[in-house]
Amino acid sequence: MSKTKDLRPKTGNRGPKTRIGYGFDSHEFRPGIPLRIGGVTLPHDRGLAGHSDGDVLLHAITDALLGAIAAPDIGALFPPSDAKWKGADSVIFLREALKRARDTGYSLANLDASLILAAPKIGPHTTAIRARVAELVGIAPDCVGLKAKTPEGLNLENAAIAHVVVLLEGAARRKNK
């Protein structure tokens, strides 16, 4: 039986050509906190309480990226019990997830997000949020989908929720033996 050398990079992907990841996050509104969504500070009388800056959109994108590569989730990598992450900019978490995806041999092709919140209205800020997210993740704004919905009748007026799906593309296909 002959042995063939595995020429794939040790950090290269050994999985499928594409991977899908799903992320979810939610935070409660509280006064006295700036409202950050998608790396953009929005005018509002309350912000999102979280151990870090509470950016539900960046948290959900981070978890979607990590999920796509079967990595630990945001809470495992940046535990809220660690004072180091108190008030941290969520861009730090996003950059780590992107690095892990790249190190695994994948790059982000596109993402689609839905925000669920009663206020503020996201429509006037959609272009700015899409542009900022695109800049942060290194893809074109037309590869960032963003929708906002109101939680009509769900008694969620004091929360913001984000759902995100990402598509990653890999450089190599899994080889069958």
ABEGO torsion letter per residue (X at the ends): XBBBBBABBAABBABBABBBBBBBBBBBBBBGBBBBBGGBBBBBABBBBBABAGBAAAAAAAAAAAAAAGBBBAAAABBAABAAABGBBAAAAAAAAAAAAAAAGBBBABBBBBBBBAOBBAAAAAAAAAAAAAAAAGBBAAABBBBBBBBBGAGAAABBBBBBBBBBBBABBBBBX
